[in-house]
Amino acid sequence: MLEKGLILLLALALPAAAWAEARPPRYDINGLCRRLAATNDGIDTEREQSCLRAQSDALDAVKRVWLDTPDYIQRDCDLRARGDGDKDYALLRKCIRDQLNQTQPDLAPPGGR
């Protein structure tokens, strides 16, 4: 019982920002894929489904490395993945992978791209 109370106390003591970094940011992949699949004739459902699969796969890959990714890389890559307004897990995954493979990570300029 004491152990559960201690865990709860520690959880309440952590700032909200620490909890936010425990999971990857939430992106609207449905909206992204719908916009990317839009054509003059309507929605290309095959393109939309392909996009959703790619985004889901990218998110799964990000989740596997997120907790082991330094917070400065998390923030930087999130900024880059949000760069043009469309939040994209494939860009987030690529950025994290690239940054972790470098000996000196690149950082986005303050304020985005």
Number of C-alpha atoms within 10 A of each C-alpha: 5 7 8 9 10 11 11 11 11 10 13 10 9 10 9 10 8 11 10 10 16 13 12 19 14 10 16 12 20 14 14 18 23 18 13 15 18 14 10 6 6 8 15 14 13 10 15 20 15 13 20 18 14 16 23 15 15 18 22 15 17 21 15 10 15 20 14 10 16 13 14 11 19 21 16 22 25 23 21 21 23 17 16 11 10 16 21 23 27 19 18 25 24 16 21 22 16 13 19 15 10 9 7 8 15 13 16 16 10 8 7 15 13
